[in-house]
Amino acid sequence: MDQSVAIQETLEREENCLIAVQCDVFSDDNTESRLLGLVESTDEHAIFIYTHRRMAITADDVSLEDMVPISLDFAVVEVSSPEELAVVGADTKVRLSYQDEELELRLPFGSHSRLFLSEVNRAWSDVCKSTTEAPKFEWISKYHKATASRGQGVVKQALAPLGTTLTKLNQHRKTEKSSDKKGNVEREKGSNSGIQKAKAYSSTESQGSREERDDLVRSSSHTTSNKAQILAMPQFRLRDNLIRCELLKNEDLYTYPEDFRFFLGTYNVNGQTPKESLQPWLSCTLNPPDMYCVGFQELDLSKEAFFFNDTPKELEWTKAVSDALHPDAKYALVKLVRLVGIMLIFYVKKEHAEFISEVEAETVGTGIMGRMGNKGAVAIRFRFHNSDICVVNSHLAAHIEEYERRNQDYKDICSRLHFRQLDPTQPPLTIMKHDVILWIGDLNYRISELDVSNVKELIGKKDFETLHSFDQLKRQIDEEAVFVGFEEGEIEFQPTYKYDTGSDKWDTSEKCRVPAWCDRILWRGKNITQQHYQSHMALKTSDHKPVSSLLVVGIKKVNPEAYKKTFEEIVRNIDKMENECIPSVTLSKREFHFQDVKYMQHQAETLSLFNDGQVPCQFEFIQKPNELTYCKPWLTANPPKGFIAQGGSVDIDLEVFVNRCTAPELNSGKEQIEDILVLHLERGKDYFISVTGNYLPSCYGSSISSLCQLREPIQDMPQETLRQVAESGNENASNSEKPLDIPKELWMMVDHLFRNALKQEDIFQQPGLRSEFAEIRDCLDTGIQDSLPGSNHSVAEALLLFLDALPEPVVPFSFYQQSLESCSNAPQCEKVISMLPQCHKNVFNYLAAFLRELLKNSASNRLDVNILATIFASLLLRSPSKQDLAEKRKTQEFFQHFLSQSSS
């Protein structure tokens, strides 16, 4: 919810609230909630502090309490105690100071708080860099009456003349710096001017209490440094972007490589709790590493972890890792990120912590429907000195024959995992946009073409070179199907999967899995050498063995003198170059046509821009009048904004992708693949780009009632007929024949699964292949084939996607609340279903009957009522708004009544 709207209603027309954030204010051991708004007026800024109701929607919900002008007397720093730093994903503590007054605040963890601080920081930097007279803040006086009637606010209201000079500010900073004491912990946030410093405070904690502290951190702190952010400061102007671009082009002039040791570890723990020390794995090096990147898979295999992403094992394994770090160094826990059972922990040596910055974490699920987090990846990106580093921990699809699915998982992770940048005007960073990429995890690639006896024979001979030639990952890399540009060290250890738990014996179960190197570590980047790559047989908790690698990475460090010289030279050159020339670009083409656009099938065309003007230019696709976004929702320009140096060029991908949100209007013909993009140049003219195409209607995104009226494949129907059917809202509106009981497309998929997949292991839990989904979709939409192509898993996923794409779910939105209220009463649940429109009721009963047949074969397919209810309840009984956890449980309870019946 954007609470800046409520603040804006309290302001005069001349003032504008740029951004708002909710926070807690600390005073006399109490905390009170407040709403902060960054308010702008005639190039001056102030922070307005409001008391508020729980969620501020209008001006009636807020009351102005205080104002803090952003002048040379203003400062904001981020501060944290050692205890708070130990908490992963903790809220952000900041101290606002104005003249002699200070205020401590706690902002919620997340990107919005970072954006707020970035905007405040930018406003303050503008004041510091201004060469005009100091701001007077005369406009604030008209708001004094509002605060005076409520008494003194949280910050003193005295607005003394702001004659402070930059020299005085620098002297103040030097005083602060000299007051730093050993044991202090204080975080700095990078700023445009690079002159923010945190006030220090002393730690009174004794050595004894420090040892007793349950904080998972080895007596250390995590700080960030302006030095590490020297090139990553938020940029907002064309000139700033040009300077940054030139600095990046010339970084060899002011950086030099220095080696640091990165310990990488991966361990699939098979849902177990820690039963033994991890020191044989994590402390196996003679000298302590500079960094630890430790990844786990299958941290928790319970249904609660799978469906609700909640597990107590996160803390158990994190503590086990902390206890096992190298004893000869002190480490700080920088970041932890987890998706169901995939967890990544990042530690750094205490002395390096101040050079870590821009830490971001993201996750992406590649399980069923491309969402479930039982498979997928977690990643952390950060800047260390002047190098951008990304660490990925992934768990890819299982089973020996599913190497293509693993390839697809890898590509999905690379394309879907994006990191938000500090500068909100910049596009997100992908994995590949980093200097160094470290990839660990249970990649699940197996050994092919050899039976278990041949594999064990080669292992017994320690002929790992021959065995490795049959490794699926090696073959896929050699074919450049995955991990292009990555390296992996020579494997000189026996396969790490699969063992009998608690032993070093190969799998003796009925399945007798073929041993495989599932657990791998790869890297990509320059100046990287590997010192060891090994497994750790001493650990016996899991059916996998942990793997580690020690990499020596050449990190780019900045030479301050060389940087200063390079920076000044760039600024001089820009000063000479800048003039009043109007920027211009040449477009490769202005009309784009996308042929035969299909549901969930990505298409892209490239628009090339060449800067043929005399000056650098900044471009952006802008909104047309009366439109909220620059393009239709099925269209994306990537990047939507950017910078082009003089004589340079940039390629923009115009991407078309129709999903469940955009398909209904396109299927009915109410919407067409037509749009006009407006490309705007800063200080230049606008260019108009035409985007057209033809969309092939699909059963995906069509309503149940519409499909029941169509006896022929949807792509054989005239567009006018589809429009009439969609508009009618009546099952017999455009067809004299009796409508179908259920959509024929739904029947084809369920019938296929009934005949072929009742005993299929992991059905509805194992994802299919995207290429096979495309074939299934085309078959349903054209009716060309009598039987569905693809594997059982692909057909099952196609069925789930069909239900997910329905504009109105099987249980219509109008029945949602009534369903929740009746969830604990079976007769009431049945009554709700009896009231559904006939075609919806038919579909619900048909699917419930099919799922009961699946449950009769649970010994083979490994399904149970809870699993099916969790998967299908959210599809058949969708919420019209975001569903909370309590509602999710109620929908599952509702649906379970129909799975436990003996008959329809």
Number of C-alpha atoms within 10 A of each C-alpha: 7 12 22 23 18 21 31 20 16 17 14 12 9 9 17 20 24 17 23 25 19 23 21 18 20 15 12 5 5 8 14 11 17 23 27 26 26 26 24 17 16 11 9 20 26 22 20 21 25 22 18 20 14 12 14 20 18 15 18 13 16 23 19 22 24 24 24 23 23 26 25 21 19 19 20 23 21 21 24 21 16 21 17 16 26 23 16 14 16 15 17 19 21 21 17 17 18 19 17 9 13 16 15 18 23 22 21 18 14 13 14 14 20 16 19 19 22 21 18 23 23 19 20 26 20 17 22 18 11 10 8 7 9 16 19 15 18 9 13 17 10 9 17 14 9 14 17 13 9 12 10 12 15 17 18 15 16 7 15 9 10 16 14 13 13 14 9 13 17 13 12 12 17 12 12 14 14 9 13 16 12 10 16 17 23 23 23 21 25 26 23 25 16 15 14 21 23 21 20 19 16 13 13 8 10 8 9 8 9 14 11 8 12 11 18 19 23 21 19 22 29 28 23 22 21 24 20 23 23 18 18 21 23 23 21 14 10 17 17 15 20 22 18 19 15 17 18 12 10 15 17 14 15 19 18 14 15 12 16 15 20 20 24 26 28 28 27 27 24 18 16 17 17 17 12 12 13 21 17 14 24 25 17 16 15 8 12 21 25 21 22 25 24 24 31 26 29 21 26 24 17 16 15 12 20 18 16 13 16 17 18 11 17 20 11 12 19 18 16 18 21 21 17 15 22 19 13 11 16 19 30 27 26 24 23 22 21 24 24 27 28 28 27 28 24 19 25 25 22 20 16 17 23 22 19 23 27 20 18 20 22 17 23 22 26 26 20 23 21 18 13 19 24 27 27 26 31 26 28 23 24 20 21 24 23 24 18 19 21 23 25 27 31 32 30 29 26 18 14 15 12 17 20 14 19 23 19 20 27 22 14 17 23 17 12 14 20 20 19 16 19 20 16 15 14 17 16 16 14 17 24 14 13 18 17 23 20 22 26 29 31 30 24 24 27 23 24 16 10 12 12 13 11 13 22 18 12 15 17 11 8 14 15 18 12 12 21 19 13 16 18 22 25 18 14 17 15 12 10 11 15 19 21 12 10 14 16 16 16 13 16 15 17 21 26 25 24 22 22 17 17 12 15 16 11 19 18 11 9 6 7 12 17 21 22 23 25 25 27 28 23 17 22 20 17 11 14 18 15 16 13 16 20 21 25 19 17 14 21 19 21 23 23 28 27 30 27 24 23 21 22 19 19 19 23 21 19 21 12 12 10 14 19 12 12 17 17 12 12 17 16 10 10 16 11 8 12 12 10 9 12 15 20 24 23 13 14 12 12 13 12 17 13 17 13 13 18 22 24 17 14 12 17 16 15 16 19 15 19 18 22 17 17 17 19 24 26 22 23 19 21 19 15 13 8 6 10 10 12 21 20 16 13 16 20 17 20 15 17 18 18 19 20 21 20 18 13 15 17 16 14 19 17 18 16 24 18 22 18 17 13 18 27 24 17 22 26 24 19 12 13 14 20 16 16 16 21 18 19 18 22 16 14 15 12 17 15 13 16 14 19 15 16 15 20 16 28 22 28 28 27 25 24 22 25 27 26 20 25 20 14 13 19 23 18 12 13 9 15 11 15 24 17 15 23 24 14 14 12 13 21 16 14 17 14 8 9 10 18 16 17 21 22 19 22 21 16 17 21 20 14 18 22 15 9 12 21 21 20 18 17 15 24 24 21 20 26 25 20 18 12 18 23 18 15 21 23 21 18 24 20 16 17 10 11 9 14 19 18 16 16 22 24 26 28 25 25 25 24 18 19 20 22 21 22 21 20 21 21 24 24 17 17 12 15 17 12 13 25 20 14 19 21 14 13 16 11 16 21 16 12 17 19 14 12 17 14 15 20 25 18 19 20 18 16 17 19 22 17 17 23 21 16 26 20 14 17 18 12 15 19 16 22 17 19 14 17 20 23 19 17 21 21 20 21 24 23 21 21 13 7 8 13 9 9 9 15 19 18 18 27 23 23 24 25 20 19 23 24 13 11 9 11 12
